[in-house]
Amino acid sequence: MENVIYCELVRRGYPVDVGVVMLDERKNGIHQTRQYEIDFVVNRGPKQIYIQSAYSIPTTEKREQETFSLRHTGDSFKKVVITNDPFQTRTYDDNGIAYIGLIDFLLDTKCLETL
């Protein structure tokens, strides 16, 4: 699914990068810097869009896991999760993260601009 999303982003003319969120954490008194990946970061002029690919998000725990890096970017750029759920409607969560189904993403070439 990630390959399909990547190819579609390139076909639409987006330069595509992989994003990394660095977080400083303390665990058992030990300081650690951890890296969390964002599947795709696309740029259009001064605007960025963070995109996470998630085949399925059946539980709240899975939703938290898939959106962790998006919630910790520290900026206000657009954040999108693309799922393979055929019944996923375009929605937003309390953190401003947009959710869209893969088929909707593929069929609507302007969906990232209109989310």
Residue, then its C-alpha position, 0 to 999 in steps of 0.5 A: m500500500e505504501n508503494v501505491i501511495y508513493c507512486e501516486l504522490v510522485r505521479r501528482g508531481y510532489p517531491v516525496d521524502v521520509g520524515v523523522v520526528m526526534l523525541d527526547e525521553r527519560k526511561n528509568g532515569i536514562h535520557q534517550t533520543r528516539q526517532y519516529e518515522i512519518d511515511f511521507v512528507v510532501n512539499r508544495g511551495p512553502k507548505q508541507i503535508y505529512i502522510q501516514s499509511a495505515y492498512s487498517i486501524p481497528t482499535t484506539e490503540k492502533r490509531e494512537q500508534e499510527t498517529f504518534s509521530l504526526r502528533h509530535t511534529g511540533d508544527s501546524f502543517k497538514k497531517v493525513v492518514i490514508t487507510n485501506d478501509p473501504f468505508q473510511t470517510r473523510t474525517y478529522d480527529d481531535n488533533g486535526i489529523a485527517y483520515i481518508g480511504l485509499i480509494d478516495f485518495l487515488l480517485d480524487t487527485k485534489c484531495l490533499e489540497t482540499l482536506 
